[in-house]
Amino acid sequence: MREYIEKFFEMQDYPREAAKSLLSDYDKLMACDSCREVFEKYLGEYEKNDRTNFGEFIVLAAKAGNEAEMDGRTTQFLCFVCALKHLKVMYEKRGLPLDVYYDTARDLRYKLMECYKMHGVWGSFVASWFYGAFVLDRFEIGRLQYEFATHFATQGNFSVCGLELTPETPILNLHIPSSGPLTQESVEDSLARAYRFMEKHYPKYIHDGKMVIECGSWLLFKDHEKFLPENSNIRRFMDNFDIVHYWYDDNFGDCWRIFNVDWNHDASSLPRNSSLQRAYADWLSAGNKAGEGHGVLVYDGEKIINK
């Protein structure tokens, strides 16, 4: 296992400091009887059944790690690093392309970097987020992530591009990882690749030749039109969707995604190191609120057809 992890860190270009620290922590875990027992139990079950109770796993791993004087966010992160080896086996058994496996596995690195920026810890403060990828319910394909879901954007029936969506209609819930610029080219490339992947492996998500994607995100906040440049990547991303619902968030729960700090209701304290940070800080300083939106996108294998 250790050799697999070390090679994986190299392949996915983990920072040297992070890889060294995580491998040292893995060694500490395996040297601790209670930690090793937790990992062996849940990883063994995962390898046998392609499923395990990841919720219990991360709770018990954090507890055992604390007893070994390790940060729980690190031990929880290592739960999924260790599970990566069997996840690859699951892809191989089902004939799923390994480039999608490696794309999907990159999400661990994104969350690792978020945790380090926020808390100075090599680990994850949202380890439960990883579940979907490890039970083959969520896939990263190029720039974007696609999760199996049913229609939720309008919280009711919805007609779009000749399709009648109900709360039972299978759709793909789109997620946008913190992996760099969100260019329109990368979005279109991901959509094309995702369509081919779903058409071949999960055709229930293609309806009359159309792939329905829904997204709930701060990126679809309608008021971006008031304070972000029209040619910004976020505005271009928004233009791909029919934004069917948006709302304001008094507590700005997504503050950390933009500023790497939690919202303390004081816009003057926010960092201003990027154009996005400056635009948001100015917007909030003027007494405005942040928010989120729900959007629907329909793709026919070649182009977005709802816009």
HELIX and SHEET records of a PDB file:
HELIX    1   1 ARG A    2  MET A   11  1                                  10    
HELIX    2   2 ARG A   16  ALA A   31  1                                  16    
HELIX    3   3 ASP A   33  ASN A   49  1                                  17    
HELIX    4   4 PHE A   54  GLU A   67  1                                  14    
HELIX    5   5 GLY A   72  ARG A   94  1                                  23    
HELIX    6   6 LEU A   98  HIS A  119  1                                  22    
HELIX    7   7 ALA A  127  PHE A  130  5                                   4    
HELIX    8   8 TYR A  131  PHE A  134  1                                   4    
HELIX    9   9 GLN A  184  HIS A  201  1                                  18    
HELIX   10  10 PRO A  203  TYR A  205  5                                   3    
HELIX   11  11 TRP A  218  LEU A  220  5                                   3    
HELIX   12  12 HIS A  224  PHE A  227  1                                   4    
HELIX   13  13 ASN A  233  MET A  238  1                                   6    
HELIX   14  14 CYS A  255  PHE A  259  1                                   5    
HELIX   15  15 ALA A  267  SER A  269  5                                   3    
HELIX   16  16 SER A  275  SER A  285  1                                  11    
SHEET    1   A 5 ARG A 138  ILE A 141  0                                        
SHEET    2   A 5 LEU A 144  THR A 150 -1                                        
SHEET    3   A 5 PRO A 170  HIS A 175 -1                                        
SHEET    4   A 5 LYS A 210  SER A 217  1                                        
SHEET    5   A 5 ILE A 206  HIS A 207 -1                                        
SHEET    1   B 6 ARG A 138  ILE A 141  0                                        
SHEET    2   B 6 LEU A 144  THR A 150 -1                                        
SHEET    3   B 6 PRO A 170  HIS A 175 -1                                        
SHEET    4   B 6 LYS A 210  SER A 217  1                                        
SHEET    5   B 6 ALA A 290  TYR A 299 -1                                        
SHEET    6   B 6 ASP A 242  ASP A 249 -1                                        
SHEET    1   C 2 PHE A 158  VAL A 160  0                                        
SHEET    2   C 2 LEU A 163  LEU A 165 -1                                        
END                                                                             
